[in-house]
Amino acid sequence: MMSSSTDVAAPAPKKTSWPELAGKTIKEAREIILKDMPDADIVVLPEGSPVTKDFRTNRVRIFVGTVEGTPHVG
């Protein structure tokens, strides 16, 4: 009886959150997000903005504080 062993690694899960971007500029945040998720549709909004509840797998919203101008990615 032959043993079949599959050592194929599962693909890494798609990144959906970037908490490490807090304090980065919008430009830096965009570059890092696009490096991790090249097909990202990045939308920059003021923190607290109303948003639609529709789910899009390629959309990333960057919420920017009005005083600091630093992103909160969610």
PQR file of N, CA, C, O and H, with PARSE charges and radii, in Angstrom:
ATOM      1  N   MET A   1       0.839  -1.171   0.000 -0.4000 1.5000
ATOM      2  CA  MET A   1       0.000   0.000   0.000 -0.0000 2.0000
ATOM      3  C   MET A   1       0.887   1.238   0.000  0.5500 1.7000
ATOM      4  O   MET A   1       1.798   1.358   0.819 -0.5500 1.4000
ATOM      5  N   MET A   2       0.621   2.142  -0.909 -0.4000 1.5000
ATOM      6  CA  MET A   2       1.426   3.350  -1.012 -0.0000 2.0000
ATOM      7  C   MET A   2       0.825   4.449  -0.144  0.5500 1.7000
ATOM      8  O   MET A   2      -0.392   4.602  -0.047 -0.5500 1.4000
ATOM      9  H   MET A   2      -0.119   2.044  -1.574  0.4000 1.0000
ATOM     10  N   SER A   3       1.696   5.188   0.465 -0.4000 1.5000
ATOM     11  CA  SER A   3       1.261   6.308   1.291 -0.0000 2.0000
ATOM     12  C   SER A   3       1.319   7.578   0.450  0.5500 1.7000
ATOM     13  O   SER A   3       2.341   7.884  -0.164 -0.5500 1.4000
ATOM     14  H   SER A   3       2.685   5.064   0.386  0.4000 1.0000
ATOM     15  N   SER A   4       0.227   8.298   0.431 -0.4000 1.5000
ATOM     16  CA  SER A   4       0.253   9.564  -0.315 -0.0000 2.0000
ATOM     17  C   SER A   4       0.283  10.714   0.691  0.5500 1.7000
ATOM     18  O   SER A   4      -0.624  10.904   1.501 -0.5500 1.4000
ATOM     19  H   SER A   4      -0.603   8.049   0.929  0.4000 1.0000
ATOM     20  N   SER A   5       1.354  11.450   0.594 -0.4000 1.5000
ATOM     21  CA  SER A   5       1.530  12.580   1.490 -0.0000 2.0000
ATOM     22  C   SER A   5       1.539  13.848   0.658  0.5500 1.7000
ATOM     23  O   SER A   5       2.289  13.960  -0.311 -0.5500 1.4000
ATOM     24  H   SER A   5       2.091  11.295  -0.064  0.4000 1.0000
ATOM     25  N   THR A   6       0.723  14.778   1.030 -0.4000 1.5000
ATOM     26  CA  THR A   6       0.711  16.047   0.310 -0.0000 2.0000
ATOM     27  C   THR A   6       1.292  17.116   1.211  0.5500 1.7000
ATOM     28  O   THR A   6       0.708  17.484   2.230 -0.5500 1.4000
ATOM     29  H   THR A   6       0.114  14.687   1.817  0.4000 1.0000
ATOM     30  N   ASP A   7       2.444  17.602   0.819 -0.4000 1.5000
ATOM     31  CA  ASP A   7       3.115  18.644   1.581 -0.0000 2.0000
ATOM     32  C   ASP A   7       2.904  20.013   0.933  0.5500 1.7000
ATOM     33  O   ASP A   7       3.735  20.910   1.076 -0.5500 1.4000
ATOM     34  H   ASP A   7       2.919  17.303  -0.009  0.4000 1.0000
ATOM     35  N   VAL A   8       1.814  20.159   0.236 -0.4000 1.5000
ATOM     36  CA  VAL A   8       1.525  21.423  -0.421 -0.0000 2.0000
ATOM     37  C   VAL A   8       0.937  22.366   0.617  0.5500 1.7000
ATOM     38  O   VAL A   8      -0.065  22.056   1.261 -0.5500 1.4000
ATOM     39  H   VAL A   8       1.139  19.430   0.120  0.4000 1.0000
ATOM     40  N   ALA A   9       1.567  23.509   0.769 -0.4000 1.5000
ATOM     41  CA  ALA A   9       1.089  24.489   1.745 -0.0000 2.0000
ATOM     42  C   ALA A   9      -0.174  25.170   1.215  0.5500 1.7000
ATOM     43  O   ALA A   9      -0.292  25.469   0.027 -0.5500 1.4000
ATOM     44  H   ALA A   9       2.381  23.761   0.246  0.4000 1.0000
ATOM     45  N   ALA A  10      -1.091  25.399   2.113 -0.4000 1.5000
ATOM     46  CA  ALA A  10      -2.312  26.114   1.739 -0.0000 2.0000
ATOM     47  C   ALA A  10      -1.954  27.568   1.454  0.5500 1.7000
ATOM     48  O   ALA A  10      -1.041  28.114   2.074 -0.5500 1.4000
ATOM     49  H   ALA A  10      -0.996  25.156   3.079  0.4000 1.0000
ATOM     50  N   PRO A  11      -2.664  28.197   0.525 -0.5600 1.5000
ATOM     51  CA  PRO A  11      -2.369  29.601   0.250  0.2800 2.0000
ATOM     52  C   PRO A  11      -2.639  30.460   1.482  0.5500 1.7000
ATOM     53  O   PRO A  11      -3.547  30.180   2.265 -0.5500 1.4000
ATOM     54  N   ALA A  12      -1.849  31.490   1.635 -0.4000 1.5000
ATOM     55  CA  ALA A  12      -2.030  32.384   2.773 -0.0000 2.0000
ATOM     56  C   ALA A  12      -3.375  33.078   2.645  0.5500 1.7000
ATOM     57  O   ALA A  12      -3.779  33.451   1.544 -0.5500 1.4000
ATOM     58  H   ALA A  12      -1.111  31.717   0.999  0.4000 1.0000
ATOM     59  N   PRO A  13      -4.072  33.256   3.765 -0.5600 1.5000
ATOM     60  CA  PRO A  13      -5.360  33.953   3.677  0.2800 2.0000
ATOM     61  C   PRO A  13      -5.168  35.404   3.246  0.5500 1.7000
ATOM     62  O   PRO A  13      -4.159  36.033   3.566 -0.5500 1.4000
ATOM     63  N   LYS A  14      -6.141  35.916   2.524 -0.4000 1.5000
ATOM     64  CA  LYS A  14      -6.073  37.292   2.037 -0.0000 2.0000
ATOM     65  C   LYS A  14      -6.148  38.250   3.224  0.5500 1.7000
ATOM     66  O   LYS A  14      -7.016  38.124   4.088 -0.5500 1.4000
ATOM     67  H   LYS A  14      -6.960  35.405   2.264  0.4000 1.0000
ATOM     68  N   LYS A  15      -5.243  39.187   3.250 -0.4000 1.5000
ATOM     69  CA  LYS A  15      -5.203  40.155   4.342 -0.0000 2.0000
ATOM     70  C   LYS A  15      -6.397  41.094   4.238  0.5500 1.7000
ATOM     71  O   LYS A  15      -6.717  41.578   3.153 -0.5500 1.4000
ATOM     72  H   LYS A  15      -4.538  39.290   2.549  0.4000 1.0000
ATOM     73  N   THR A  16      -7.059  41.354   5.369 -0.4000 1.5000
ATOM     74  CA  THR A  16      -8.254  42.192   5.363 -0.0000 2.0000
ATOM     75  C   THR A  16      -8.178  43.359   6.342  0.5500 1.7000
ATOM     76  O   THR A  16      -9.110  44.158   6.426 -0.5500 1.4000
ATOM     77  H   THR A  16      -6.799  40.961   6.251  0.4000 1.0000
ATOM     78  N   SER A  17      -7.085  43.461   7.075 -0.4000 1.5000
ATOM     79  CA  SER A  17      -6.953  44.537   8.056 -0.0000 2.0000
ATOM     80  C   SER A  17      -5.481  44.900   8.191  0.5500 1.7000
ATOM     81  O   SER A  17      -4.611  44.032   8.128 -0.5500 1.4000
ATOM     82  H   SER A  17      -6.328  42.811   7.007  0.4000 1.0000
ATOM     83  N   TRP A  18      -5.212  46.173   8.376 -0.4000 1.5000
ATOM     84  CA  TRP A  18      -3.839  46.663   8.474 -0.0000 2.0000
ATOM     85  C   TRP A  18      -3.680  47.573   9.693  0.5500 1.7000
ATOM     86  O   TRP A  18      -3.466  48.774   9.525 -0.5500 1.4000
ATOM     87  H   TRP A  18      -5.920  46.878   8.428  0.4000 1.0000
ATOM     88  N   PRO A  19      -3.778  47.046  10.901 -0.5600 1.5000
ATOM     89  CA  PRO A  19      -3.657  47.899  12.093  0.2800 2.0000
ATOM     90  C   PRO A  19      -2.278  48.539  12.218  0.5500 1.7000
ATOM     91  O   PRO A  19      -2.135  49.561  12.888 -0.5500 1.4000
ATOM     92  N   GLU A  20      -1.282  47.967  11.596 -0.4000 1.5000
ATOM     93  CA  GLU A  20       0.076  48.513  11.657 -0.0000 2.0000
ATOM     94  C   GLU A  20       0.218  49.825  10.899  0.5500 1.7000
ATOM     95  O   GLU A  20       1.261  50.474  10.986 -0.5500 1.4000
ATOM     96  H   GLU A  20      -1.399  47.137  11.051  0.4000 1.0000
ATOM     97  N   LEU A  21      -0.806  50.227  10.160 -0.4000 1.5000
ATOM     98  CA  LEU A  21      -0.728  51.461   9.389 -0.0000 2.0000
ATOM     99  C   LEU A  21      -1.144  52.697  10.181  0.5500 1.7000
ATOM    100  O   LEU A  21      -1.009  53.818   9.691 -0.5500 1.4000
ATOM    101  H   LEU A  21      -1.653  49.701  10.090  0.4000 1.0000
ATOM    102  N   ALA A  22      -1.641  52.509  11.384 -0.4000 1.5000
ATOM    103  CA  ALA A  22      -2.013  53.668  12.210 -0.0000 2.0000
ATOM    104  C   ALA A  22      -0.783  54.545  12.386  0.5500 1.7000
ATOM    105  O   ALA A  22       0.286  54.065  12.764 -0.5500 1.4000
ATOM    106  H   ALA A  22      -1.750  51.599  11.783  0.4000 1.0000
ATOM    107  N   GLY A  23      -0.944  55.824  12.111 -0.4000 1.5000
ATOM    108  CA  GLY A  23       0.161  56.768  12.230 -0.0000 2.0000
ATOM    109  C   GLY A  23       0.930  56.988  10.938  0.5500 1.7000
ATOM    110  O   GLY A  23       1.750  57.904  10.862 -0.5500 1.4000
ATOM    111  H   GLY A  23      -1.812  56.213  11.805  0.4000 1.0000
ATOM    112  N   LYS A  24       0.685  56.171   9.922 -0.4000 1.5000
ATOM    113  CA  LYS A  24       1.335  56.345   8.621 -0.0000 2.0000
ATOM    114  C   LYS A  24       0.584  57.393   7.809  0.5500 1.7000
ATOM    115  O   LYS A  24      -0.574  57.696   8.097 -0.5500 1.4000
ATOM    116  H   LYS A  24       0.019  55.428   9.983  0.4000 1.0000
ATOM    117  N   THR A  25       1.237  57.939   6.805 -0.4000 1.5000
ATOM    118  CA  THR A  25       0.550  58.864   5.910 -0.0000 2.0000
ATOM    119  C   THR A  25      -0.367  58.065   4.989  0.5500 1.7000
ATOM    120  O   THR A  25      -0.243  56.846   4.870 -0.5500 1.4000
ATOM    121  H   THR A  25       2.177  57.693   6.571  0.4000 1.0000
ATOM    122  N   ILE A  26      -1.287  58.775   4.340 -0.4000 1.5000
ATOM    123  CA  ILE A  26      -2.191  58.102   3.406 -0.0000 2.0000
ATOM    124  C   ILE A  26      -1.392  57.462   2.279  0.5500 1.7000
ATOM    125  O   ILE A  26      -1.691  56.342   1.863 -0.5500 1.4000
ATOM    126  H   ILE A  26      -1.387  59.765   4.437  0.4000 1.0000
ATOM    127  N   LYS A  27      -0.386  58.159   1.787 -0.4000 1.5000
ATOM    128  CA  LYS A  27       0.447  57.622   0.698 -0.0000 2.0000
ATOM    129  C   LYS A  27       1.148  56.333   1.136  0.5500 1.7000
ATOM    130  O   LYS A  27       1.166  55.351   0.395 -0.5500 1.4000
ATOM    131  H   LYS A  27      -0.143  59.068   2.124  0.4000 1.0000
ATOM    132  N   GLU A  28       1.724  56.342   2.343 -0.4000 1.5000
ATOM    133  CA  GLU A  28       2.393  55.139   2.847 -0.0000 2.0000
ATOM    134  C   GLU A  28       1.399  53.998   3.013  0.5500 1.7000
ATOM    135  O   GLU A  28       1.690  52.853   2.665 -0.5500 1.4000
ATOM    136  H   GLU A  28       1.709  57.140   2.945  0.4000 1.0000
ATOM    137  N   ALA A  29       0.217  54.317   3.550 -0.4000 1.5000
ATOM    138  CA  ALA A  29      -0.806  53.292   3.751 -0.0000 2.0000
ATOM    139  C   ALA A  29      -1.228  52.679   2.421  0.5500 1.7000
ATOM    140  O   ALA A  29      -1.341  51.459   2.305 -0.5500 1.4000
ATOM    141  H   ALA A  29      -0.020  55.247   3.833  0.4000 1.0000
ATOM    142  N   ARG A  30      -1.461  53.525   1.415 -0.4000 1.5000
ATOM    143  CA  ARG A  30      -1.841  53.026   0.080 -0.0000 2.0000
ATOM    144  C   ARG A  30      -0.787  52.072  -0.476  0.5500 1.7000
ATOM    145  O   ARG A  30      -1.116  50.996  -0.977 -0.5500 1.4000
ATOM    146  H   ARG A  30      -1.369  54.517   1.509  0.4000 1.0000
ATOM    147  N   GLU A  31       0.475  52.470  -0.384 -0.4000 1.5000
ATOM    148  CA  GLU A  31       1.560  51.642  -0.922 -0.0000 2.0000
ATOM    149  C   GLU A  31       1.614  50.278  -0.250  0.5500 1.7000
ATOM    150  O   GLU A  31       1.781  49.260  -0.922 -0.5500 1.4000
ATOM    151  H   GLU A  31       0.742  53.344   0.024  0.4000 1.0000
ATOM    152  N   ILE A  32       1.473  50.252   1.068 -0.4000 1.5000
ATOM    153  CA  ILE A  32       1.536  48.984   1.807 -0.0000 2.0000
ATOM    154  C   ILE A  32       0.330  48.114   1.475  0.5500 1.7000
ATOM    155  O   ILE A  32       0.471  46.910   1.262 -0.5500 1.4000
ATOM    156  H   ILE A  32       1.337  51.079   1.613  0.4000 1.0000
ATOM    157  N   ILE A  33      -0.858  48.722   1.431 -0.4000 1.5000
ATOM    158  CA  ILE A  33      -2.066  47.951   1.108 -0.0000 2.0000
ATOM    159  C   ILE A  33      -1.961  47.365  -0.289  0.5500 1.7000
ATOM    160  O   ILE A  33      -2.271  46.190  -0.490 -0.5500 1.4000
ATOM    161  H   ILE A  33      -0.972  49.701   1.604  0.4000 1.0000
ATOM    162  N   LEU A  34      -1.527  48.164  -1.260 -0.4000 1.5000
ATOM    163  CA  LEU A  34      -1.421  47.671  -2.635 -0.0000 2.0000
ATOM    164  C   LEU A  34      -0.353  46.596  -2.779  0.5500 1.7000
ATOM    165  O   LEU A  34      -0.455  45.736  -3.654 -0.5500 1.4000
ATOM    166  H   LEU A  34      -1.275  49.118  -1.097  0.4000 1.0000
ATOM    167  N   LYS A  35       0.668  46.634  -1.933 -0.4000 1.5000
ATOM    168  CA  LYS A  35       1.691  45.585  -1.950 -0.0000 2.0000
ATOM    169  C   LYS A  35       1.078  44.258  -1.485  0.5500 1.7000
ATOM    170  O   LYS A  35       1.366  43.202  -2.048 -0.5500 1.4000
ATOM    171  H   LYS A  35       0.751  47.333  -1.222  0.4000 1.0000
ATOM    172  N   ASP A  36       0.233  44.325  -0.452 -0.4000 1.5000
ATOM    173  CA  ASP A  36      -0.421  43.122   0.076 -0.0000 2.0000
ATOM    174  C   ASP A  36      -1.612  42.686  -0.757  0.5500 1.7000
ATOM    175  O   ASP A  36      -1.930  41.499  -0.822 -0.5500 1.4000
ATOM    176  H   ASP A  36       0.000  45.183   0.005  0.4000 1.0000
ATOM    177  N   MET A  37      -2.273  43.652  -1.400 -0.4000 1.5000
ATOM    178  CA  MET A  37      -3.522  43.385  -2.115 -0.0000 2.0000
ATOM    179  C   MET A  37      -3.570  44.242  -3.384  0.5500 1.7000
ATOM    180  O   MET A  37      -4.232  45.279  -3.410 -0.5500 1.4000
ATOM    181  H   MET A  37      -2.014  44.617  -1.347  0.4000 1.0000
ATOM    182  N   PRO A  38      -2.870  43.809  -4.429 -0.5600 1.5000
ATOM    183  CA  PRO A  38      -2.725  44.617  -5.649  0.2800 2.0000
ATOM    184  C   PRO A  38      -4.039  45.034  -6.312  0.5500 1.7000
ATOM    185  O   PRO A  38      -4.080  46.052  -7.002 -0.5500 1.4000
ATOM    186  N   ASP A  39      -5.105  44.269  -6.114 -0.4000 1.5000
ATOM    187  CA  ASP A  39      -6.378  44.594  -6.747 -0.0000 2.0000
ATOM    188  C   ASP A  39      -7.275  45.459  -5.861  0.5500 1.7000
ATOM    189  O   ASP A  39      -8.459  45.622  -6.153 -0.5500 1.4000
ATOM    190  H   ASP A  39      -5.072  43.442  -5.553  0.4000 1.0000
ATOM    191  N   ALA A  40      -6.719  46.014  -4.781 -0.4000 1.5000
ATOM    192  CA  ALA A  40      -7.519  46.789  -3.832 -0.0000 2.0000
ATOM    193  C   ALA A  40      -8.094  48.051  -4.468  0.5500 1.7000
ATOM    194  O   ALA A  40      -7.411  48.767  -5.201 -0.5500 1.4000
ATOM    195  H   ALA A  40      -5.757  45.881  -4.543  0.4000 1.0000
ATOM    196  N   ASP A  41      -9.358  48.300  -4.171 -0.4000 1.5000
ATOM    197  CA  ASP A  41     -10.020  49.549  -4.532 -0.0000 2.0000
ATOM    198  C   ASP A  41     -10.018  50.368  -3.242  0.5500 1.7000
ATOM    199  O   ASP A  41     -10.871  50.169  -2.376 -0.5500 1.4000
ATOM    200  H   ASP A  41      -9.913  47.718  -3.576  0.4000 1.0000
ATOM    201  N   ILE A  42      -9.061  51.287  -3.114 -0.4000 1.5000
ATOM    202  CA  ILE A  42      -8.854  52.029  -1.869 -0.0000 2.0000
ATOM    203  C   ILE A  42      -9.666  53.309  -1.883  0.5500 1.7000
ATOM    204  O   ILE A  42      -9.605  54.098  -2.826 -0.5500 1.4000
ATOM    205  H   ILE A  42      -8.368  51.448  -3.817  0.4000 1.0000
ATOM    206  N   VAL A  43     -10.433  53.499  -0.805 -0.4000 1.5000
ATOM    207  CA  VAL A  43     -11.274  54.678  -0.651 -0.0000 2.0000
ATOM    208  C   VAL A  43     -10.843  55.383   0.631  0.5500 1.7000
ATOM    209  O   VAL A  43     -10.804  54.763   1.694 -0.5500 1.4000
ATOM    210  H   VAL A  43     -10.483  52.858  -0.039  0.4000 1.0000
ATOM    211  N   VAL A  44     -10.518  56.677   0.542 -0.4000 1.5000
ATOM    212  CA  VAL A  44     -10.104  57.463   1.711 -0.0000 2.0000
ATOM    213  C   VAL A  44     -11.286  58.325   2.140  0.5500 1.7000
ATOM    214  O   VAL A  44     -11.858  59.063   1.338 -0.5500 1.4000
ATOM    215  H   VAL A  44     -10.550  57.181  -0.321  0.4000 1.0000
ATOM    216  N   LEU A  45     -11.644  58.217   3.435 -0.4000 1.5000
ATOM    217  CA  LEU A  45     -12.805  58.927   3.970 -0.0000 2.0000
ATOM    218  C   LEU A  45     -12.465  59.574   5.309  0.5500 1.7000
ATOM    219  O   LEU A  45     -11.616  59.067   6.041 -0.5500 1.4000
ATOM    220  H   LEU A  45     -11.179  57.617   4.087  0.4000 1.0000
ATOM    221  N   PRO A  46     -13.121  60.691   5.638 -0.5600 1.5000
ATOM    222  CA  PRO A  46     -12.956  61.250   6.988  0.2800 2.0000
ATOM    223  C   PRO A  46     -13.520  60.271   8.020  0.5500 1.7000
ATOM    224  O   PRO A  46     -14.543  59.631   7.776 -0.5500 1.4000
ATOM    225  N   GLU A  47     -12.862  60.158   9.158 -0.4000 1.5000
ATOM    226  CA  GLU A  47     -13.329  59.274  10.215 -0.0000 2.0000
ATOM    227  C   GLU A  47     -14.758  59.642  10.599  0.5500 1.7000
ATOM    228  O   GLU A  47     -15.089  60.819  10.742 -0.5500 1.4000
ATOM    229  H   GLU A  47     -12.031  60.678   9.356  0.4000 1.0000
ATOM    230  N   GLY A  48     -15.599  58.626  10.763 -0.4000 1.5000
ATOM    231  CA  GLY A  48     -16.993  58.844  11.126 -0.0000 2.0000
ATOM    232  C   GLY A  48     -17.927  59.010   9.940  0.5500 1.7000
ATOM    233  O   GLY A  48     -19.132  59.183  10.120 -0.5500 1.4000
ATOM    234  H   GLY A  48     -15.331  57.669  10.646  0.4000 1.0000
ATOM    235  N   SER A  49     -17.384  58.958   8.733 -0.4000 1.5000
ATOM    236  CA  SER A  49     -18.218  59.096   7.534 -0.0000 2.0000
ATOM    237  C   SER A  49     -19.203  57.940   7.428  0.5500 1.7000
ATOM    238  O   SER A  49     -18.871  56.807   7.776 -0.5500 1.4000
ATOM    239  H   SER A  49     -16.404  58.817   8.587  0.4000 1.0000
ATOM    240  N   PRO A  50     -20.411  58.217   6.952 -0.5600 1.5000
ATOM    241  CA  PRO A  50     -21.340  57.118   6.698  0.2800 2.0000
ATOM    242  C   PRO A  50     -20.846  56.314   5.491  0.5500 1.7000
ATOM    243  O   PRO A  50     -20.319  56.874   4.529 -0.5500 1.4000
ATOM    244  N   VAL A  51     -21.024  55.014   5.562 -0.4000 1.5000
ATOM    245  CA  VAL A  51     -20.597  54.144   4.466 -0.0000 2.0000
ATOM    246  C   VAL A  51     -21.706  53.145   4.152  0.5500 1.7000
ATOM    247  O   VAL A  51     -22.555  52.852   4.993 -0.5500 1.4000
ATOM    248  H   VAL A  51     -21.452  54.560   6.343  0.4000 1.0000
ATOM    249  N   THR A  52     -21.681  52.637   2.947 -0.4000 1.5000
ATOM    250  CA  THR A  52     -22.641  51.611   2.561 -0.0000 2.0000
ATOM    251  C   THR A  52     -22.269  50.304   3.248  0.5500 1.7000
ATOM    252  O   THR A  52     -21.121  50.111   3.648 -0.5500 1.4000
ATOM    253  H   THR A  52     -20.991  52.875   2.263  0.4000 1.0000
ATOM    254  N   LYS A  53     -23.233  49.416   3.384 -0.4000 1.5000
ATOM    255  CA  LYS A  53     -22.983  48.138   4.052 -0.0000 2.0000
ATOM    256  C   LYS A  53     -22.768  46.996   3.058  0.5500 1.7000
ATOM    257  O   LYS A  53     -22.642  45.838   3.455 -0.5500 1.4000
ATOM    258  H   LYS A  53     -24.166  49.573   3.059  0.4000 1.0000
ATOM    259  N   ASP A  54     -22.728  47.328   1.767 -0.4000 1.5000
ATOM    260  CA  ASP A  54     -22.498  46.275   0.793 -0.0000 2.0000
ATOM    261  C   ASP A  54     -21.074  45.738   0.954  0.5500 1.7000
ATOM    262  O   ASP A  54     -20.157  46.474   1.318 -0.5500 1.4000
ATOM    263  H   ASP A  54     -22.831  48.269   1.445  0.4000 1.0000
ATOM    264  N   PHE A  55     -20.910  44.459   0.681 -0.4000 1.5000
ATOM    265  CA  PHE A  55     -19.610  43.802   0.870 -0.0000 2.0000
ATOM    266  C   PHE A  55     -18.914  43.649  -0.466  0.5500 1.7000
ATOM    267  O   PHE A  55     -19.457  43.053  -1.396 -0.5500 1.4000
ATOM    268  H   PHE A  55     -21.655  43.861   0.386  0.4000 1.0000
ATOM    269  N   ARG A  56     -17.706  44.193  -0.558 -0.4000 1.5000
ATOM    270  CA  ARG A  56     -16.882  44.050  -1.761 -0.0000 2.0000
ATOM    271  C   ARG A  56     -15.514  43.556  -1.316  0.5500 1.7000
ATOM    272  O   ARG A  56     -14.854  44.197  -0.497 -0.5500 1.4000
ATOM    273  H   ARG A  56     -17.265  44.677   0.197  0.4000 1.0000
ATOM    274  N   THR A  57     -15.096  42.440  -1.844 -0.4000 1.5000
ATOM    275  CA  THR A  57     -13.859  41.807  -1.389 -0.0000 2.0000
ATOM    276  C   THR A  57     -12.600  42.590  -1.722  0.5500 1.7000
ATOM    277  O   THR A  57     -11.558  42.369  -1.105 -0.5500 1.4000
ATOM    278  H   THR A  57     -15.632  41.920  -2.509  0.4000 1.0000
ATOM    279  N   ASN A  58     -12.675  43.499  -2.685 -0.4000 1.5000
ATOM    280  CA  ASN A  58     -11.470  44.241  -3.059 -0.0000 2.0000
ATOM    281  C   ASN A  58     -11.454  45.675  -2.527  0.5500 1.7000
ATOM    282  O   ASN A  58     -10.501  46.411  -2.780 -0.5500 1.4000
ATOM    283  H   ASN A  58     -13.521  43.678  -3.186  0.4000 1.0000
ATOM    284  N   ARG A  59     -12.495  46.082  -1.796 -0.4000 1.5000
ATOM    285  CA  ARG A  59     -12.552  47.455  -1.286 -0.0000 2.0000
ATOM    286  C   ARG A  59     -11.847  47.548   0.066  0.5500 1.7000
ATOM    287  O   ARG A  59     -12.051  46.720   0.953 -0.5500 1.4000
ATOM    288  H   ARG A  59     -13.269  45.484  -1.591  0.4000 1.0000
ATOM    289  N   VAL A  60     -11.018  48.573   0.194 -0.4000 1.5000
ATOM    290  CA  VAL A  60     -10.366  48.882   1.464 -0.0000 2.0000
ATOM    291  C   VAL A  60     -10.648  50.346   1.755  0.5500 1.7000
ATOM    292  O   VAL A  60     -10.364  51.221   0.937 -0.5500 1.4000
ATOM    293  H   VAL A  60     -10.852  49.246  -0.527  0.4000 1.0000
ATOM    294  N   ARG A  61     -11.198  50.599   2.910 -0.4000 1.5000
ATOM    295  CA  ARG A  61     -11.485  51.975   3.311 -0.0000 2.0000
ATOM    296  C   ARG A  61     -10.414  52.450   4.280  0.5500 1.7000
ATOM    297  O   ARG A  61     -10.081  51.760   5.244 -0.5500 1.4000
ATOM    298  H   ARG A  61     -11.429  49.889   3.575  0.4000 1.0000
ATOM    299  N   ILE A  62      -9.883  53.629   4.016 -0.4000 1.5000
ATOM    300  CA  ILE A  62      -8.935  54.261   4.935 -0.0000 2.0000
ATOM    301  C   ILE A  62      -9.678  55.435   5.563  0.5500 1.7000
ATOM    302  O   ILE A  62     -10.054  56.386   4.879 -0.5500 1.4000
ATOM    303  H   ILE A  62     -10.153  54.189   3.234  0.4000 1.0000
ATOM    304  N   PHE A  63      -9.882  55.353   6.871 -0.4000 1.5000
ATOM    305  CA  PHE A  63     -10.550  56.430   7.587 -0.0000 2.0000
ATOM    306  C   PHE A  63      -9.488  57.354   8.164  0.5500 1.7000
ATOM    307  O   PHE A  63      -8.600  56.913   8.893 -0.5500 1.4000
ATOM    308  H   PHE A  63      -9.576  54.580   7.427  0.4000 1.0000
ATOM    309  N   VAL A  64      -9.582  58.634   7.836 -0.4000 1.5000
ATOM    310  CA  VAL A  64      -8.577  59.610   8.225 -0.0000 2.0000
ATOM    311  C   VAL A  64      -9.134  60.544   9.285  0.5500 1.7000
ATOM    312  O   VAL A  64     -10.200  61.134   9.114 -0.5500 1.4000
ATOM    313  H   VAL A  64     -10.304  58.993   7.244  0.4000 1.0000
ATOM    314  N   GLY A  65      -8.383  60.674  10.407 -0.4000 1.5000
ATOM    315  CA  GLY A  65      -8.763  61.627  11.444 -0.0000 2.0000
ATOM    316  C   GLY A  65      -8.644  63.035  10.897  0.5500 1.7000
ATOM    317  O   GLY A  65      -7.710  63.336  10.154 -0.5500 1.4000
ATOM    318  H   GLY A  65      -7.517  60.194  10.546  0.4000 1.0000
ATOM    319  N   THR A  66      -9.576  63.897  11.253 -0.4000 1.5000
ATOM    320  CA  THR A  66      -9.588  65.240  10.686 -0.0000 2.0000
ATOM    321  C   THR A  66      -8.478  66.127  11.240  0.5500 1.7000
ATOM    322  O   THR A  66      -8.085  67.097  10.592 -0.5500 1.4000
ATOM    323  H   THR A  66     -10.335  63.653  11.857  0.4000 1.0000
ATOM    324  N   VAL A  67      -7.967  65.810  12.427 -0.4000 1.5000
ATOM    325  CA  VAL A  67      -6.918  66.636  13.024 -0.0000 2.0000
ATOM    326  C   VAL A  67      -5.545  66.100  12.667  0.5500 1.7000
ATOM    327  O   VAL A  67      -4.704  66.837  12.153 -0.5500 1.4000
ATOM    328  H   VAL A  67      -8.286  65.022  12.954  0.4000 1.0000
ATOM    329  N   GLU A  68      -5.313  64.839  12.931 -0.4000 1.5000
ATOM    330  CA  GLU A  68      -3.993  64.272  12.713 -0.0000 2.0000
ATOM    331  C   GLU A  68      -3.680  64.008  11.264  0.5500 1.7000
ATOM    332  O   GLU A  68      -2.527  64.120  10.845 -0.5500 1.4000
ATOM    333  H   GLU A  68      -5.996  64.240  13.348  0.4000 1.0000
ATOM    334  N   GLY A  69      -4.705  63.655  10.479 -0.4000 1.5000
ATOM    335  CA  GLY A  69      -4.479  63.306   9.085 -0.0000 2.0000
ATOM    336  C   GLY A  69      -3.801  61.960   8.912  0.5500 1.7000
ATOM    337  O   GLY A  69      -3.230  61.672   7.860 -0.5500 1.4000
ATOM    338  H   GLY A  69      -5.641  63.564  10.819  0.4000 1.0000
ATOM    339  N   THR A  70      -3.869  61.123   9.969 -0.4000 1.5000
ATOM    340  CA  THR A  70      -3.274  59.799   9.886 -0.0000 2.0000
ATOM    341  C   THR A  70      -4.390  58.777   9.699  0.5500 1.7000
ATOM    342  O   THR A  70      -5.488  58.958  10.226 -0.5500 1.4000
ATOM    343  H   THR A  70      -4.334  61.357  10.823  0.4000 1.0000
ATOM    344  N   PRO A  71      -4.124  57.716   8.960 -0.5600 1.5000
ATOM    345  CA  PRO A  71      -5.187  56.778   8.615  0.2800 2.0000
ATOM    346  C   PRO A  71      -5.528  55.800   9.723  0.5500 1.7000
ATOM    347  O   PRO A  71      -4.690  55.451  10.555 -0.5500 1.4000
ATOM    348  N   HIS A  72      -6.778  55.370   9.713 -0.4000 1.5000
ATOM    349  CA  HIS A  72      -7.258  54.228  10.471 -0.0000 2.0000
ATOM    350  C   HIS A  72      -7.851  53.317   9.403  0.5500 1.7000
ATOM    351  O   HIS A  72      -8.890  53.636   8.825 -0.5500 1.4000
ATOM    352  H   HIS A  72      -7.459  55.653   9.038  0.4000 1.0000
ATOM    353  N   VAL A  73      -7.208  52.200   9.140 -0.4000 1.5000
ATOM    354  CA  VAL A  73      -7.631  51.332   8.048 -0.0000 2.0000
ATOM    355  C   VAL A  73      -8.607  50.311   8.579  0.5500 1.7000
ATOM    356  O   VAL A  73      -8.334  49.629   9.567 -0.5500 1.4000
ATOM    357  H   VAL A  73      -6.364  51.941   9.610  0.4000 1.0000
ATOM    358  N   GLY A  74      -9.736  50.207   7.925 -0.4000 1.5000
ATOM    359  CA  GLY A  74     -10.743  49.255   8.362 -0.0000 2.0000
ATOM    360  C   GLY A  74     -11.524  48.699   7.221  0.5500 1.7000
ATOM    361  O   GLY A  74     -12.417  47.877   7.427 -0.5500 1.4000
ATOM    362  H   GLY A  74      -9.957  50.761   7.122  0.4000 1.0000
TER
END
